[in-house]
Amino acid sequence: MFAAVLNAFADSVNALLIGVLVAIGIMLPQGQYRRVATRLIAGDWLGVLSAALVVTFLFVGIREHVMAALESPVAGWTLVAVGVGLAVLAWRSKGQPNAMVDKLLGPLRQASARTVVLGYVLGVVQSLTSVPFYMGLMYLVAGDFTPLVTYGGLFFYATFALSLPTVCAVFIGVVRAMPDSWAGRAFSWARTNSATVSLVGGYVVAVFLIIMGAVIVARAA
């Protein structure tokens, strides 16, 4: 269970969603920001939960293979490879902002059902393209839990996977309300040095995945 939680937190480093939250935090008035950010995160949470339900159902059907994969060094080496790949991508990008953020801002100028739908799509796509997402669910399925705990735990899994974007959204709201506070100054610094922040975040996730993979490989040896 602890490994599943760790992977959920790793999955929460969602650069695209956080970038969108920062963009609307700058673009929208305070009241409008709260309404849009709340709907966006709620939709993303539903997307993560939906993807987790489907993937977990599939993993339960092949539980023996999932357990065998986790007990072999293959899963560990996969995490190491992904970590190295993320580090290389972070280095090559130099922390430059994702162009996709600008394309997503159109439907986010007003709080509406489209905001929730966009959040839902982001949640599904981000989850299904994230290795930590699959690894966390594999550990959850491989655990000796009842179906109620396994599927009920997905509520918390989706919540953990949205923990960092939620904290960022709240932080941006505080900054908007108190721009002269320490949080406001920190946000101003992060916005000015966004490339550095993005680059460091990418490296942190890469190192985390490499360490997790190395631990798995060591246990399987």
Order of alpha helices (4+ residues) and beta strands (2+ residues): alpha-alpha-alpha-alpha-alpha-alpha-alpha-alpha-alpha-alpha-alpha-alpha
